[in-house]
Amino acid sequence: MTTIPTRTALITGASRGLGLALARALAQQGWTLILNARGAEALEAARAELSSLTRVIALAGDVTDEAHRAALAEAAQQVGGLDALVNNAGMLGPSPQPALLDYPLDQLEEVYRTNVLAPLALIQRLRAQLRPAARLINVTSDAAVEAYEGWGGYGSSKAALEQLSAVLAAEEPSLRIYWVDPGDMRTEMQQAAFPGEDISDRPLPESSVPGFIELLEGSLPSGRYAARVLVREEVA
């Protein structure tokens, strides 16, 4: 009998929101998971929940820290490499969002370090652990392509991540590289972006997960995708 090799994914920002929703879906399909988040308590709760379904390695830490990225790479090596890396961890920046002329540059630098430099640094660190035809997903936003007042910091960081992803896709044709807009979601980051507002009308993160699964398990070419649009197109 032929044994199907276990697929392995590393998901950053996986203790809540989209990262946790995606981890749950992959765990149900038997993927081995390496999970990252800054909050150790919430990450441990996610590990405890998902460990009943699959093998889970949870490493709390900040992806902007080189020592932590090295620990993630070591974990990937221990499980025999990665089929997928999902760079989901991100930083909104100040809340409420300031206009660019008032944006504290030290905080903008931190946003760029988290949203642009850390994803690339993690890809660089993990390059030796990527299995053939591995999928890389960089989570982006419509703020990367639309000019929303007050979103200059976060939006420009995601625009930089998108261009980085596009160039990487051109340079590494053997990999599937996706930059994916999950759409507005009912998450802590969305609430922080709109302090004091009722965001209960936003879809839950689970509504975006099927689009990510299609990219991880399908054969779509490298490129930019909107997760929920992708699902509607598949249904049609």
Buried (B, 14 or more C-beta within 10 A) or exposed (E): EEEEEEBBBBBBBBBBBBBBBBBBBBBEEEBBBBBBBBEEEBBBBBBEBBBEBBBBBBBBBBBBEEEBBEBBBEBBEEBEBBBBBBBBBBBBBBEEBBEBEEBEEEBBEBBBBBBBBBBBBBBEBBEEBBBEEBBBBBBBBBBBEEEEEBBBBBBBBBBBBBEBBBEBBEEBEEBBBBBBBBBBBBBEBBBBBBEEEEEEEBEEBBBBBBBBBBBBBEEEEBBBBBBBEBBEEEEE
